[in-house]
Amino acid sequence: MTPKELALKSIGYRKNILKYIYGANAGHTGGSLSCIDILNVLYNHTLNVGPDNFKSPDRDRYIQSKGHCVEALFVVLADKGFFPESDLETLCRYKSHYIGHPTRKVNGVEQNTGALGHGLPISVGTALAAKMDNKAYRVFTLLGDGELPEGSNWEAALTAAHYKLDNLTAIIDHNKLQITGRTSDVCNTDPIDLKFESFGWAVRHVDGHDFKMLQETLDELPFTDSKPSLIIAHTVKGKGISYMEDELKWHHGVPNKQQYAQAIEELDNAVATL
Amino acid sequence: MKDFPYTESKDTRSGFGAGLHELGKTNPNVVALCADLTGSLKMDAFKKDFPERFFQVGIAEANMIGLAAGMTIGGKIPFTGTFANFSTGRVYDQIRQSVAYSGKNVKICASHAGVTLGEDGATHQILEDLGMMKMLPHMTVINPCDFNQTKAATIAIADYEGPVYLRFGRPVVPNFTPADQKFEIGKAWVLNEGKDVSIFATGHLVWKAVLAGKILAEQGIDAEIINIHTIKPLDEEAILASVAKTRCVVSAEEHQLNGGLGDSIAQLLARKMPLPLEMVGVNDSFGESGTPEQLMEKYRLNEGAIVEAVQKVMARK
């Protein structure tokens, strides 16, 4: 897919994220909008995974550590054909499998996540299993910047380097906001790149909304032989909706009717600018 | 009272090590992870013969549980090894979310459980682990009694699909169960049939129950002694069948009274067969330093405590 085609797809994804969050009156709006372009490129450009090969031992694995942004994942999985998009009308409803965090009861989800600091250790284990079997599949995980203070991430970062897991890629959705405020104010983790480099990772920065840059960067994996790769994706929380961008209240905020209508209008208008 | 001859005493952790080594030979999907306690967990033989399937993760238990969950996504059957304390309380969230809730085929193997860890004291002597693990939905909880049974249990859980907590310990105890036993998860094992009282024991207290049974026999009390090696799922049918006959119950475990085997039996009796119960276990206390024998005496985890509990409960019939 060309960057332009991906950009068009992301507009559709953003509309669906908002549609289903608005319908459910629940969800993590800002973070889903910040990571959706990354998921778009992963599932439509990089990962060799789809409904047809999801049971294959050779499929690439994607594990979403920032499970609360499940709406972004569900919208992409529906688009890939893992389940009918209309299933998402039950999002966060009683008796629905499409709950507020990823669960394996939903086709296409590798691992239940939601408690933060879990995705990286799990991904390291999966990457180790691949190495053990000399399998070529790769493991990708998406972390929020707000979950980096969880110590288990750093334990896993050590292990990944120790076992030279160049089949592992962690992507940080670095939108610089978390539920309480600026990540730099809550618990400053900067400089993230130097920390991971000193732990033995190969690190790149990207604009997490630049499709061409995301494609090219992901195409270059692994960045260094025998090292796990980290992509720090600089993103904007609430990206694509003027009044949501970089606004803390949209971490868990749900648009009202008027706000929803404005958001959809903005996204429709964005199509013409591509 | 049946006799239970034995020729050697061994630690249950060595039973785990032997079972794991056996699995190394028979099941290529079994992998082992350890948090810097390879010697304590008796995982050396597996490590030596199957180095490509052994992962030293260092002192990073949360990470170890996460790695194990991840390895199942690659089709492995991971066995994690560290002390019971660091296998449970330290990593409860990892077990809850990444293993139990996710339905992962991870075997959490925990040594040095209870006060018999001994000299290192209360920080390392967990007495709450059975409770924490049994509360987790879909978690199987196993606490075998001797070397042979721990070895058999280790081998058996590899063939069971789902999360398991396997608890064992440090001290050398009589190895009195058969070497060729078939371990059936969730199946209580009647060691001695009796009619006056049902003694349900788990782990190291099973042998203490056998010793108590001999003392009781001398007093003319015919005790039924049942080894509850699986705390969850509890063999309710076997327990109720025994209690229907004896009409009174003693539980015995190296664990807090709150949340352990006795707690599970109390719930069962209250629901289905309300009859007198006395519980042998640790009563709302942390441990302390000492030899295993000293601590088992201090915390009343021995045959004397079981005999007293039997006398007390029989008086309540």
Interface residues (C-beta under 8 A of the other chain):
Chain A: P57 R61 I63 R104 E110 Q111 N112 T113 G114 A115 G117 H118 L120 P121 I122 S123 V124 G125 T126 A127 L128 A129 A130 M132 D133 K135 V139 G151 S152 E155 A156 L158 T159 Y163
Chain B: V31 E52 R53 F55 V57 G58 A60 A62 N63 I65 G66 L67 A68 A69 G70 M71 T72 I73 G74 G75 K76 P78 D93 Q94 R96 Q97 S98 Y101 S102 G103
